[in-house]
Amino acid sequence: MMKLTALLAAGTVLAGCVVAPEPPPPHHHRPPPGAYGDRDRDGVPNRYDRDRDNDGVPNRYDRRPGDPYRR
């Protein structure tokens, strides 16, 4: 009877030690790198930059707005 009581007590103690795994962290959407930065480093954020390649011609009039050597 003492062995049975000891086994039940040990089982009860060990059952309290079981740890459930932590849930995964929530998935947060992050914009791609450089999406809201300043790619051409002219001090104007990309969102408001009207001359992407700093060639002096606004993007809407520039044939190649990503090429600083062509207008």
All heavy atoms as a GROMACS GRO file, in nm:
protein
  558
    1MET      N    1   0.082  -0.119   0.000
    1MET     CA    2   0.000   0.000   0.000
    1MET      C    3   0.087   0.126   0.000
    1MET      O    4   0.050   0.225  -0.062
    1MET     CB    5  -0.091  -0.005   0.123
    1MET     CG    6  -0.189   0.106   0.131
    1MET     SD    7  -0.312   0.081   0.007
    1MET     CE    8  -0.432   0.192   0.059
    2MET      N    9   0.200   0.121   0.072
    2MET     CA   10   0.288   0.236   0.076
    2MET      C   11   0.353   0.261  -0.060
    2MET      O   12   0.372   0.376  -0.099
    2MET     CB   13   0.398   0.215   0.181
    2MET     CG   14   0.348   0.220   0.324
    2MET     SD   15   0.282   0.380   0.361
    2MET     CE   16   0.428   0.467   0.404
    3LYS      N   17   0.385   0.153  -0.132
    3LYS     CA   18   0.444   0.168  -0.265
    3LYS      C   19   0.345   0.234  -0.360
    3LYS      O   20   0.382   0.321  -0.439
    3LYS     CB   21   0.489   0.033  -0.321
    3LYS     CG   22   0.608  -0.026  -0.252
    3LYS     CD   23   0.648  -0.155  -0.318
    3LYS     CE   24   0.767  -0.217  -0.246
    3LYS     NZ   25   0.807  -0.343  -0.308
    4LEU      N   26   0.219   0.194  -0.352
    4LEU     CA   27   0.115   0.251  -0.438
    4LEU      C   28   0.096   0.399  -0.407
    4LEU      O   29   0.085   0.482  -0.497
    4LEU     CB   30  -0.016   0.174  -0.420
    4LEU     CG   31  -0.132   0.220  -0.507
    4LEU    CD1   32  -0.098   0.206  -0.654
    4LEU    CD2   33  -0.257   0.142  -0.473
    5THR      N   34   0.096   0.434  -0.281
    5THR     CA   35   0.081   0.574  -0.241
    5THR      C   36   0.201   0.656  -0.289
    5THR      O   37   0.186   0.768  -0.338
    5THR     CB   38   0.068   0.584  -0.088
    5THR    OG1   39  -0.038   0.500  -0.045
    5THR    CG2   40   0.040   0.725  -0.044
    6ALA      N   41   0.319   0.600  -0.278
    6ALA     CA   42   0.439   0.670  -0.324
    6ALA      C   43   0.438   0.690  -0.475
    6ALA      O   44   0.474   0.796  -0.526
    6ALA     CB   45   0.563   0.593  -0.280
    7LEU      N   46   0.395   0.588  -0.548
    7LEU     CA   47   0.386   0.600  -0.694
    7LEU      C   48   0.282   0.704  -0.735
    7LEU      O   49   0.305   0.784  -0.827
    7LEU     CB   50   0.354   0.465  -0.758
    7LEU     CG   51   0.468   0.365  -0.761
    7LEU    CD1   52   0.417   0.230  -0.813
    7LEU    CD2   53   0.578   0.416  -0.850
    8LEU      N   54   0.168   0.707  -0.669
    8LEU     CA   55   0.065   0.807  -0.701
    8LEU      C   56   0.114   0.948  -0.668
    8LEU      O   57   0.089   1.043  -0.743
    8LEU     CB   58  -0.064   0.775  -0.626
    8LEU     CG   59  -0.143   0.656  -0.679
    8LEU    CD1   60  -0.262   0.627  -0.589
    8LEU    CD2   61  -0.191   0.683  -0.820
    9ALA      N   62   0.183   0.962  -0.557
    9ALA     CA   63   0.236   1.094  -0.519
    9ALA      C   64   0.341   1.140  -0.620
    9ALA      O   65   0.342   1.256  -0.663
    9ALA     CB   66   0.294   1.088  -0.379
   10ALA      N   67   0.428   1.048  -0.659
   10ALA     CA   68   0.531   1.083  -0.757
   10ALA      C   69   0.468   1.116  -0.892
   10ALA      O   70   0.509   1.210  -0.960
   10ALA     CB   71   0.631   0.969  -0.772
   11GLY      N   72   0.366   1.043  -0.931
   11GLY     CA   73   0.296   1.070  -1.057
   11GLY      C   74   0.227   1.206  -1.055
   11GLY      O   75   0.227   1.280  -1.154
   12THR      N   76   0.169   1.241  -0.941
   12THR     CA   77   0.102   1.371  -0.928
   12THR      C   78   0.204   1.485  -0.937
   12THR      O   79   0.180   1.586  -1.002
   12THR     CB   80   0.026   1.377  -0.794
   12THR    OG1   81  -0.064   1.267  -0.788
   12THR    CG2   82  -0.052   1.505  -0.782
   13VAL      N   83   0.316   1.468  -0.872
   13VAL     CA   84   0.420   1.572  -0.874
   13VAL      C   85   0.476   1.588  -1.014
   13VAL      O   86   0.493   1.699  -1.064
   13VAL     CB   87   0.532   1.538  -0.772
   13VAL    CG1   88   0.651   1.629  -0.791
   13VAL    CG2   89   0.479   1.547  -0.630
   14LEU      N   90   0.504   1.478  -1.080
   14LEU     CA   91   0.561   1.485  -1.215
   14LEU      C   92   0.461   1.535  -1.317
   14LEU      O   93   0.499   1.597  -1.416
   14LEU     CB   94   0.616   1.349  -1.256
   14LEU     CG   95   0.740   1.303  -1.179
   14LEU    CD1   96   0.779   1.163  -1.224
   14LEU    CD2   97   0.854   1.400  -1.199
   15ALA      N   98   0.333   1.510  -1.297
   15ALA     CA   99   0.232   1.557  -1.391
   15ALA      C  100   0.224   1.710  -1.391
   15ALA      O  101   0.191   1.772  -1.492
   15ALA     CB  102   0.097   1.497  -1.357
   16GLY      N  103   0.257   1.772  -1.280
   16GLY     CA  104   0.255   1.917  -1.272
   16GLY      C  105   0.374   1.981  -1.341
   16GLY      O  106   0.376   2.101  -1.364
   17CYS      N  107   0.474   1.903  -1.375
   17CYS     CA  108   0.595   1.956  -1.436
   17CYS      C  109   0.588   1.962  -1.589
   17CYS      O  110   0.681   2.010  -1.653
   17CYS     CB  111   0.716   1.872  -1.396
   17CYS     SG  112   0.752   1.881  -1.221
   18VAL      N  113   0.483   1.912  -1.647
   18VAL     CA  114   0.470   1.911  -1.792
   18VAL      C  115   0.446   2.054  -1.839
   18VAL      O  116   0.358   2.123  -1.789
   18VAL     CB  117   0.355   1.818  -1.837
   18VAL    CG1  118   0.337   1.826  -1.987
   18VAL    CG2  119   0.383   1.676  -1.793
   19VAL      N  120   0.525   2.098  -1.932
   19VAL     CA  121   0.516   2.235  -1.982
   19VAL      C  122   0.464   2.231  -2.125
   19VAL      O  123   0.517   2.159  -2.209
   19VAL     CB  124   0.654   2.304  -1.977
   19VAL    CG1  125   0.646   2.444  -2.033
   19VAL    CG2  126   0.708   2.304  -1.836
   20ALA      N  127   0.363   2.311  -2.151
   20ALA     CA  128   0.309   2.322  -2.286
   20ALA      C  129   0.402   2.409  -2.370
   20ALA      O  130   0.461   2.504  -2.318
   20ALA     CB  131   0.170   2.382  -2.282
   21PRO      N  132   0.417   2.380  -2.498
   21PRO     CA  133   0.504   2.464  -2.582
   21PRO      C  134   0.444   2.604  -2.599
   21PRO      O  135   0.323   2.622  -2.598
   21PRO     CB  136   0.509   2.389  -2.715
   21PRO     CG  137   0.387   2.306  -2.716
   21PRO     CD  138   0.357   2.271  -2.573
   22GLU      N  139   0.532   2.700  -2.615
   22GLU     CA  140   0.486   2.838  -2.633
   22GLU      C  141   0.427   2.854  -2.772
   22GLU      O  142   0.476   2.796  -2.869
   22GLU     CB  143   0.603   2.934  -2.618
   22GLU     CG  144   0.659   2.941  -2.480
   22GLU     CD  145   0.769   3.046  -2.470
   22GLU    OE1  146   0.774   3.138  -2.554
   22GLU    OE2  147   0.849   3.034  -2.376
   23PRO      N  148   0.322   2.935  -2.785
   23PRO     CA  149   0.267   2.959  -2.918
   23PRO      C  150   0.365   3.041  -3.002
   23PRO      O  151   0.445   3.118  -2.947
   23PRO     CB  152   0.138   3.038  -2.890
   23PRO     CG  153   0.160   3.100  -2.757
   23PRO     CD  154   0.249   3.007  -2.681
   24PRO      N  155   0.361   3.027  -3.132
   24PRO     CA  156   0.453   3.105  -3.216
   24PRO      C  157   0.418   3.254  -3.207
   24PRO      O  158   0.304   3.291  -3.181
   24PRO     CB  159   0.428   3.050  -3.357
   24PRO     CG  160   0.293   2.992  -3.352
   24PRO     CD  161   0.272   2.943  -3.211
   25PRO      N  162   0.516   3.340  -3.227
   25PRO     CA  163   0.488   3.484  -3.221
   25PRO      C  164   0.395   3.523  -3.335
   25PRO      O  165   0.393   3.460  -3.441
   25PRO     CB  166   0.626   3.549  -3.238
   25PRO     CG  167   0.710   3.444  -3.301
   25PRO     CD  168   0.655   3.312  -3.258
   26PRO      N  169   0.316   3.628  -3.314
   26PRO     CA  170   0.223   3.669  -3.421
   26PRO      C  171   0.300   3.718  -3.543
   26PRO      O  172   0.407   3.777  -3.532
   26PRO     CB  173   0.143   3.783  -3.357
   26PRO     CG  174   0.226   3.831  -3.244
   26PRO     CD  175   0.307   3.713  -3.197
   27HIS      N  176   0.246   3.691  -3.660
   27HIS     CA  177   0.309   3.732  -3.786
   27HIS      C  178   0.268   3.875  -3.818
   27HIS      O  179   0.150   3.904  -3.831
   27HIS     CB  180   0.268   3.638  -3.898
   27HIS     CG  181   0.326   3.676  -4.030
   27HIS    ND1  182   0.460   3.661  -4.059
   27HIS    CD2  183   0.271   3.730  -4.140
   27HIS    CE1  184   0.483   3.704  -4.182
   27HIS    NE2  185   0.370   3.745  -4.233
   28HIS      N  186   0.365   3.962  -3.824
   28HIS     CA  187   0.338   4.102  -3.858
   28HIS      C  188   0.387   4.128  -3.999
   28HIS      O  189   0.497   4.092  -4.035
   28HIS     CB  190   0.409   4.196  -3.761
   28HIS     CG  191   0.362   4.183  -3.620
   28HIS    ND1  192   0.239   4.227  -3.579
   28HIS    CD2  193   0.419   4.129  -3.511
   28HIS    CE1  194   0.224   4.202  -3.452
   28HIS    NE2  195   0.332   4.142  -3.407
   29HIS      N  196   0.304   4.192  -4.078
   29HIS     CA  197   0.344   4.226  -4.215
   29HIS      C  198   0.440   4.343  -4.210
   29HIS      O  199   0.413   4.445  -4.149
   29HIS     CB  200   0.222   4.262  -4.299
   29HIS     CG  201   0.258   4.311  -4.434
   29HIS    ND1  202   0.308   4.227  -4.531
   29HIS    CD2  203   0.256   4.433  -4.490
   29HIS    CE1  204   0.334   4.297  -4.641
   29HIS    NE2  205   0.303   4.422  -4.617
   30ARG      N  206   0.553   4.326  -4.272
   30ARG     CA  207   0.650   4.434  -4.281
   30ARG      C  208   0.669   4.471  -4.427
   30ARG      O  209   0.677   4.384  -4.512
   30ARG     CB  210   0.784   4.390  -4.223
   30ARG     CG  211   0.776   4.369  -4.075
   30ARG     CD  212   0.912   4.337  -4.019
   30ARG     NE  213   0.899   4.316  -3.876
   30ARG     CZ  214   0.990   4.262  -3.802
   30ARG    NH1  215   1.102   4.221  -3.856
   30ARG    NH2  216   0.972   4.247  -3.673
   31PRO      N  217   0.678   4.600  -4.454
   31PRO     CA  218   0.702   4.640  -4.593
   31PRO      C  219   0.841   4.596  -4.638
   31PRO      O  220   0.930   4.577  -4.555
   31PRO     CB  221   0.691   4.793  -4.589
   31PRO     CG  222   0.715   4.830  -4.447
   31PRO     CD  223   0.669   4.713  -4.364
   32PRO      N  224   0.862   4.578  -4.766
   32PRO     CA  225   0.994   4.539  -4.814
   32PRO      C  226   1.098   4.646  -4.781
   32PRO      O  227   1.064   4.764  -4.769
   32PRO     CB  228   0.974   4.525  -4.965
   32PRO     CG  229   0.850   4.599  -4.996
   32PRO     CD  230   0.765   4.597  -4.873
   33PRO      N  231   1.222   4.607  -4.763
   33PRO     CA  232   1.326   4.705  -4.729
   33PRO      C  233   1.335   4.814  -4.835
   33PRO      O  234   1.335   4.789  -4.954
   33PRO     CB  235   1.454   4.623  -4.728
   33PRO     CG  236   1.412   4.482  -4.717
   33PRO     CD  237   1.274   4.472  -4.773
   34GLY      N  238   1.342   4.936  -4.791
   34GLY     CA  239   1.354   5.050  -4.881
   34GLY      C  240   1.222   5.102  -4.934
   34GLY      O  241   1.220   5.198  -5.010
   35ALA      N  242   1.110   5.045  -4.894
   35ALA     CA  243   0.981   5.088  -4.947
   35ALA      C  244   0.946   5.229  -4.902
   35ALA      O  245   0.886   5.304  -4.977
   35ALA     CB  246   0.872   4.991  -4.904
   36TYR      N  247   0.981   5.262  -4.779
   36TYR     CA  248   0.948   5.395  -4.727
   36TYR      C  249   1.073   5.476  -4.696
   36TYR      O  250   1.067   5.578  -4.632
   36TYR     CB  251   0.863   5.382  -4.601
   36TYR     CG  252   0.732   5.313  -4.629
   36TYR    CD1  253   0.707   5.185  -4.586
   36TYR    CD2  254   0.634   5.377  -4.703
   36TYR    CE1  255   0.588   5.123  -4.612
   36TYR    CE2  256   0.514   5.315  -4.731
   36TYR     CZ  257   0.492   5.188  -4.685
   36TYR     OH  258   0.374   5.126  -4.713
   37GLY      N  259   1.186   5.431  -4.743
   37GLY     CA  260   1.312   5.499  -4.714
   37GLY      C  261   1.345   5.606  -4.816
   37GLY      O  262   1.258   5.667  -4.877
   38ASP      N  263   1.470   5.625  -4.834
   38ASP     CA  264   1.521   5.723  -4.929
   38ASP      C  265   1.626   5.654  -5.013
   38ASP      O  266   1.745   5.655  -4.981
   38ASP     CB  267   1.580   5.841  -4.852
   38ASP     CG  268   1.629   5.952  -4.944
   38ASP    OD1  269   1.586   5.955  -5.060
   38ASP    OD2  270   1.708   6.035  -4.899
   39ARG      N  271   1.587   5.592  -5.123
   39ARG     CA  272   1.678   5.511  -5.204
   39ARG      C  273   1.791   5.591  -5.266
   39ARG      O  274   1.903   5.545  -5.274
   39ARG     CB  275   1.600   5.440  -5.315
   39ARG     CG  276   1.514   5.330  -5.264
   39ARG     CD  277   1.452   5.253  -5.380
   39ARG     NE  278   1.348   5.168  -5.330
   39ARG     CZ  279   1.221   5.176  -5.364
   39ARG    NH1  280   1.184   5.263  -5.452
   39ARG    NH2  281   1.134   5.096  -5.312
   40ASP      N  282   1.761   5.711  -5.310
   40ASP     CA  283   1.866   5.790  -5.376
   40ASP      C  284   1.941   5.882  -5.280
   40ASP      O  285   2.029   5.955  -5.320
   40ASP     CB  286   1.808   5.869  -5.493
   40ASP     CG  287   1.695   5.961  -5.451
   40ASP    OD1  288   1.658   5.962  -5.332
   40ASP    OD2  289   1.643   6.033  -5.538
   41ARG      N  290   1.908   5.880  -5.154
   41ARG     CA  291   1.975   5.954  -5.048
   41ARG      C  292   1.983   6.103  -5.077
   41ARG      O  293   2.087   6.166  -5.055
   41ARG     CB  294   2.114   5.898  -5.024
   41ARG     CG  295   2.112   5.755  -4.980
   41ARG     CD  296   2.250   5.706  -4.947
   41ARG     NE  297   2.242   5.566  -4.906
   41ARG     CZ  298   2.312   5.470  -4.961
   41ARG    NH1  299   2.395   5.497  -5.058
   41ARG    NH2  300   2.299   5.346  -4.919
   42ASP      N  301   1.873   6.159  -5.125
   42ASP     CA  302   1.870   6.304  -5.149
   42ASP      C  303   1.798   6.380  -5.039
   42ASP      O  304   1.782   6.500  -5.047
   42ASP     CB  305   1.808   6.335  -5.285
   42ASP     CG  306   1.662   6.293  -5.294
   42ASP    OD1  307   1.612   6.224  -5.203
   42ASP    OD2  308   1.598   6.329  -5.394
   43GLY      N  309   1.752   6.309  -4.936
   43GLY     CA  310   1.683   6.374  -4.824
   43GLY      C  311   1.532   6.379  -4.840
   43GLY      O  312   1.463   6.420  -4.747
   44VAL      N  313   1.480   6.337  -4.954
   44VAL     CA  314   1.336   6.336  -4.978
   44VAL      C  315   1.290   6.190  -4.976
   44VAL      O  316   1.343   6.109  -5.051
   44VAL     CB  317   1.302   6.400  -5.115
   44VAL    CG1  318   1.152   6.399  -5.139
   44VAL    CG2  319   1.356   6.540  -5.123
   45PRO      N  320   1.193   6.154  -4.889
   45PRO     CA  321   1.145   6.015  -4.886
   45PRO      C  322   1.091   5.972  -5.022
   45PRO      O  323   1.036   6.054  -5.097
   45PRO     CB  324   1.035   6.015  -4.781
   45PRO     CG  325   1.058   6.138  -4.700
   45PRO     CD  326   1.125   6.236  -4.789
   46ASN      N  327   1.105   5.845  -5.055
   46ASN     CA  328   1.062   5.794  -5.185
   46ASN      C  329   0.916   5.826  -5.214
   46ASN      O  330   0.879   5.850  -5.328
   46ASN     CB  331   1.080   5.643  -5.190
   46ASN     CG  332   1.224   5.604  -5.185
   46ASN    OD1  333   1.309   5.679  -5.230
   46ASN    ND2  334   1.251   5.489  -5.130
   47ARG      N  335   0.835   5.828  -5.111
   47ARG     CA  336   0.692   5.853  -5.130
   47ARG      C  337   0.667   5.990  -5.193
   47ARG      O  338   0.571   6.008  -5.266
   47ARG     CB  339   0.625   5.843  -4.994
   47ARG     CG  340   0.480   5.857  -4.995
   47ARG     CD  341   0.426   5.837  -4.856
   47ARG     NE  342   0.284   5.818  -4.862
   47ARG     CZ  343   0.212   5.763  -4.769
   47ARG    NH1  344   0.268   5.721  -4.660
   47ARG    NH2  345   0.083   5.751  -4.781
   48TYR      N  346   0.752   6.089  -5.161
   48TYR     CA  347   0.731   6.225  -5.211
   48TYR      C  348   0.835   6.268  -5.314
   48TYR      O  349   0.831   6.382  -5.360
   48TYR     CB  350   0.735   6.323  -5.092
   48TYR     CG  351   0.637   6.287  -4.985
   48TYR    CD1  352   0.678   6.231  -4.866
   48TYR    CD2  353   0.501   6.306  -5.003
   48TYR    CE1  354   0.588   6.196  -4.768
   48TYR    CE2  355   0.409   6.272  -4.907
   48TYR     CZ  356   0.454   6.218  -4.789
   48TYR     OH  357   0.363   6.183  -4.692
   49ASP      N  358   0.926   6.180  -5.348
   49ASP     CA  359   1.034   6.216  -5.439
   49ASP      C  360   0.982   6.223  -5.582
   49ASP      O  361   0.933   6.125  -5.636
   49ASP     CB  362   1.146   6.113  -5.429
   49ASP     CG  363   1.278   6.166  -5.480
   49ASP    OD1  364   1.281   6.280  -5.528
   49ASP    OD2  365   1.376   6.092  -5.471
   50ARG      N  366   0.996   6.339  -5.646
   50ARG     CA  367   0.948   6.358  -5.783
   50ARG      C  368   1.060   6.342  -5.885
   50ARG      O  369   1.035   6.343  -6.005
   50ARG     CB  370   0.883   6.496  -5.799
   50ARG     CG  371   0.766   6.517  -5.708
   50ARG     CD  372   0.653   6.425  -5.745
   50ARG     NE  373   0.540   6.444  -5.656
   50ARG     CZ  374   0.483   6.347  -5.586
   50ARG    NH1  375   0.526   6.226  -5.595
   50ARG    NH2  376   0.382   6.372  -5.508
   51ASP      N  377   1.185   6.330  -5.837
   51ASP     CA  378   1.299   6.308  -5.925
   51ASP      C  379   1.380   6.193  -5.866
   51ASP      O  380   1.472   6.214  -5.787
   51ASP     CB  381   1.384   6.434  -5.937
   51ASP     CG  382   1.499   6.416  -6.034
   51ASP    OD1  383   1.495   6.322  -6.116
   51ASP    OD2  384   1.594   6.496  -6.026
   52ARG      N  385   1.347   6.073  -5.902
   52ARG     CA  386   1.402   5.953  -5.841
   52ARG      C  387   1.552   5.939  -5.860
   52ARG      O  388   1.623   5.892  -5.773
   52ARG     CB  389   1.331   5.832  -5.901
   52ARG     CG  390   1.350   5.706  -5.827
   52ARG     CD  391   1.266   5.595  -5.884
   52ARG     NE  392   1.139   5.642  -5.935
   52ARG     CZ  393   1.069   5.582  -6.030
   52ARG    NH1  394   1.113   5.472  -6.085
   52ARG    NH2  395   0.955   5.630  -6.071
   53ASP      N  396   1.605   5.979  -5.976
   53ASP     CA  397   1.746   5.957  -6.005
   53ASP      C  398   1.832   6.083  -5.995
   53ASP      O  399   1.950   6.080  -6.027
   53ASP     CB  400   1.763   5.893  -6.142
   53ASP     CG  401   1.698   5.975  -6.253
   53ASP    OD1  402   1.644   6.084  -6.224
   53ASP    OD2  403   1.700   5.930  -6.367
   54ASN      N  404   1.775   6.194  -5.950
   54ASN     CA  405   1.849   6.320  -5.930
   54ASN      C  406   1.917   6.373  -6.054
   54ASN      O  407   2.025   6.430  -6.047
   54ASN     CB  408   1.954   6.303  -5.819
   54ASN     CG  409   1.892   6.292  -5.683
   54ASN    OD1  410   1.786   6.349  -5.658
   54ASN    ND2  411   1.955   6.218  -5.596
   55ASP      N  412   1.856   6.357  -6.170
   55ASP     CA  413   1.915   6.413  -6.291
   55ASP      C  414   1.856   6.549  -6.326
   55ASP      O  415   1.893   6.608  -6.426
   55ASP     CB  416   1.900   6.316  -6.409
   55ASP     CG  417   1.755   6.290  -6.445
   55ASP    OD1  418   1.665   6.338  -6.373
   55ASP    OD2  419   1.731   6.222  -6.546
   56GLY      N  420   1.765   6.601  -6.245
   56GLY     CA  421   1.707   6.733  -6.268
   56GLY      C  422   1.578   6.731  -6.347
   56GLY      O  423   1.515   6.834  -6.365
   57VAL      N  424   1.537   6.616  -6.396
   57VAL     CA  425   1.414   6.603  -6.474
   57VAL      C  426   1.311   6.527  -6.389
   57VAL      O  427   1.340   6.417  -6.343
   57VAL     CB  428   1.439   6.526  -6.606
   57VAL    CG1  429   1.312   6.516  -6.687
   57VAL    CG2  430   1.549   6.593  -6.686
   58PRO      N  431   1.191   6.586  -6.366
   58PRO     CA  432   1.090   6.514  -6.287
   58PRO      C  433   1.055   6.380  -6.352
   58PRO      O  434   1.060   6.365  -6.474
   58PRO     CB  435   0.969   6.608  -6.289
   58PRO     CG  436   1.026   6.743  -6.318
   58PRO     CD  437   1.146   6.720  -6.404
   59ASN      N  438   1.019   6.284  -6.271
   59ASN     CA  439   0.993   6.148  -6.319
   59ASN      C  440   0.889   6.143  -6.431
   59ASN      O  441   0.903   6.066  -6.525
   59ASN     CB  442   0.945   6.060  -6.204
   59ASN     CG  443   1.054   6.034  -6.104
   59ASN    OD1  444   1.171   6.038  -6.137
   59ASN    ND2  445   1.015   6.009  -5.982
   60ARG      N  446   0.785   6.225  -6.424
   60ARG     CA  447   0.680   6.216  -6.527
   60ARG      C  448   0.725   6.268  -6.664
   60ARG      O  449   0.664   6.237  -6.765
   60ARG     CB  450   0.554   6.286  -6.481
   60ARG     CG  451   0.569   6.433  -6.459
   60ARG     CD  452   0.439   6.491  -6.412
   60ARG     NE  453   0.456   6.629  -6.375
   60ARG     CZ  454   0.359   6.708  -6.342
   60ARG    NH1  455   0.237   6.662  -6.341
   60ARG    NH2  456   0.382   6.832  -6.310
   61TYR      N  457   0.834   6.345  -6.668
   61TYR     CA  458   0.887   6.392  -6.796
   61TYR      C  459   1.014   6.318  -6.837
   61TYR      O  460   1.067   6.340  -6.945
   61TYR     CB  461   0.918   6.542  -6.790
   61TYR     CG  462   0.797   6.626  -6.760
   61TYR    CD1  463   0.789   6.702  -6.644
   61TYR    CD2  464   0.690   6.630  -6.848
   61TYR    CE1  465   0.678   6.780  -6.617
   61TYR    CE2  466   0.578   6.707  -6.821
   61TYR     CZ  467   0.574   6.781  -6.705
   61TYR     OH  468   0.463   6.856  -6.678
   62ASP      N  469   1.064   6.235  -6.748
   62ASP     CA  470   1.190   6.164  -6.771
   62ASP      C  471   1.163   6.033  -6.846
   62ASP      O  472   1.078   5.955  -6.806
   62ASP     CB  473   1.255   6.135  -6.635
   62ASP     CG  474   1.402   6.105  -6.646
   62ASP    OD1  475   1.452   6.089  -6.758
   62ASP    OD2  476   1.468   6.098  -6.540
   63ARG      N  477   1.235   6.011  -6.958
   63ARG     CA  478   1.217   5.886  -7.033
   63ARG      C  479   1.262   5.766  -6.951
   63ARG      O  480   1.205   5.658  -6.963
   63ARG     CB  481   1.299   5.890  -7.162
   63ARG     CG  482   1.245   5.982  -7.264
   63ARG     CD  483   1.328   5.972  -7.388
   63ARG     NE  484   1.307   6.088  -7.472
   63ARG     CZ  485   1.384   6.123  -7.571
   63ARG    NH1  486   1.489   6.052  -7.602
   63ARG    NH2  487   1.356   6.229  -7.642
   64ARG      N  488   1.368   5.782  -6.875
   64ARG     CA  489   1.421   5.675  -6.789
   64ARG      C  490   1.437   5.730  -6.649
   64ARG      O  491   1.546   5.778  -6.612
   64ARG     CB  492   1.555   5.626  -6.844
   64ARG     CG  493   1.541   5.570  -6.984
   64ARG     CD  494   1.673   5.526  -7.033
   64ARG     NE  495   1.660   5.384  -7.066
   64ARG     CZ  496   1.761   5.309  -7.098
   64ARG    NH1  497   1.883   5.354  -7.094
   64ARG    NH2  498   1.742   5.184  -7.131
   65PRO      N  499   1.333   5.723  -6.565
   65PRO     CA  500   1.341   5.784  -6.433
   65PRO      C  501   1.434   5.714  -6.335
   65PRO      O  502   1.464   5.768  -6.231
   65PRO     CB  503   1.196   5.779  -6.381
   65PRO     CG  504   1.132   5.673  -6.461
   65PRO     CD  505   1.201   5.669  -6.593
   66GLY      N  506   1.482   5.595  -6.368
   66GLY     CA  507   1.574   5.525  -6.279
   66GLY      C  508   1.718   5.534  -6.323
   66GLY      O  509   1.805   5.482  -6.254
   67ASP      N  510   1.748   5.597  -6.434
   67ASP     CA  511   1.884   5.605  -6.486
   67ASP      C  512   1.936   5.748  -6.474
   67ASP      O  513   1.892   5.838  -6.545
   67ASP     CB  514   1.885   5.562  -6.633
   67ASP     CG  515   2.025   5.551  -6.690
   67ASP    OD1  516   2.121   5.571  -6.614
   67ASP    OD2  517   2.036   5.520  -6.810
   68PRO      N  518   2.032   5.775  -6.384
   68PRO     CA  519   2.078   5.913  -6.364
   68PRO      C  520   2.164   5.967  -6.478
   68PRO      O  521   2.190   6.086  -6.485
   68PRO     CB  522   2.161   5.905  -6.235
   68PRO     CG  523   2.205   5.763  -6.227
   68PRO     CD  524   2.097   5.682  -6.293
   69TYR      N  525   2.204   5.880  -6.572
   69TYR     CA  526   2.291   5.924  -6.681
   69TYR      C  527   2.214   5.958  -6.809
   69TYR      O  528   2.270   6.007  -6.902
   69TYR     CB  529   2.396   5.817  -6.710
   69TYR     CG  530   2.477   5.783  -6.588
   69TYR    CD1  531   2.460   5.664  -6.522
   69TYR    CD2  532   2.568   5.876  -6.537
   69TYR    CE1  533   2.533   5.635  -6.409
   69TYR    CE2  534   2.641   5.848  -6.422
   69TYR     CZ  535   2.623   5.728  -6.359
   69TYR     OH  536   2.694   5.700  -6.245
   70ARG      N  537   2.084   5.925  -6.812
   70ARG     CA  538   2.002   5.954  -6.931
   70ARG      C  539   1.886   6.041  -6.893
   70ARG      O  540   1.830   6.027  -6.788
   70ARG     CB  541   1.948   5.823  -6.991
   70ARG     CG  542   2.053   5.721  -7.023
   70ARG     CD  543   2.085   5.701  -7.167
   70ARG     NE  544   1.987   5.740  -7.261
   70ARG     CZ  545   1.945   5.663  -7.358
   70ARG    NH1  546   1.988   5.542  -7.372
   70ARG    NH2  547   1.860   5.708  -7.447
   71ARG      N  548   1.846   6.131  -6.982
   71ARG     CA  549   1.732   6.219  -6.953
   71ARG      C  550   1.616   6.188  -7.041
   71ARG      O  551   1.607   6.144  -7.140
   71ARG     CB  552   1.773   6.364  -6.971
   71ARG     CG  553   1.874   6.401  -6.867
   71ARG     CD  554   1.913   6.543  -6.879
   71ARG     NE  555   2.015   6.566  -6.778
   71ARG     CZ  556   2.036   6.680  -6.722
   71ARG    NH1  557   1.968   6.783  -6.756
   71ARG    NH2  558   2.129   6.692  -6.632
   0.00000   0.00000   0.00000
